[in-house]
Amino acid sequence: MATQTQDASHGASDAAHAAADSAPGMPQLAFETFPNQIFWLLVTLVVIYMILSRVALPRIAAILAERQGTITNDLAAAEDLKAKAVEAEEAYNKALADARAEAQRIAAEARAEIQVGLDEAIAKADAEIAAKAAESEKAIAEIRAGAIESIQAVATDTAGELVTALGGKADAKAVSGAVQTRMKG
């Protein structure tokens, strides 16, 4: 029984080898099927071309056009924003220059107001000083006059006492006239 099984399996493999030798090999390379293969190749290429040209390529072209439009719009928007930024910078610089000029004008006005106030205060202080100096000079003049009168009185009294001490008789009018003559210079 074992020999029969071996013979049967051997016979099957010989039959398979014989069938392989009689087969032409790869069916794609069999010349008899070339026209059929070329027909289906052309049909497949036409179907792929139709699908690509009608479905895929229009979608890709639309996406590319949309991207190009977006890029163009973005570039235009960027140019507009750049122009606005330049205008804003110019407006900022003008406002800054105006603010500086206004600050200088305000500072000049403040200096002028302060100078006017200072001049008024100096004039007022000078007037007060002049008034006080006049009062002081008046007081000094009064003190001098009082001192001269006191000196004259003391000198008259002293001269009268000296004349009396020296043994003479002091005439009040003569002593007073002599003191006044001497004080005048």
Secondary structure, DSSP 4 states (H G I P E B T S, - for coil): -HHHHHHHHHHHHHHHHHHHHHS-S-GGG-GGGHHHHHHHHHHHHHHHHHHIIIIIHHHHHHHHHHHHHHHHHHHHHHHHHHHHHHHHHHHHHHHHHHHHHHHHHHHHHHHHHHHHHHHHHHHHHHHHHHHHHHHHHHHHHHHHHHHHHHHHHHHHHHHHHHHHHTT-PPPHHHHHHHHHHHHH-
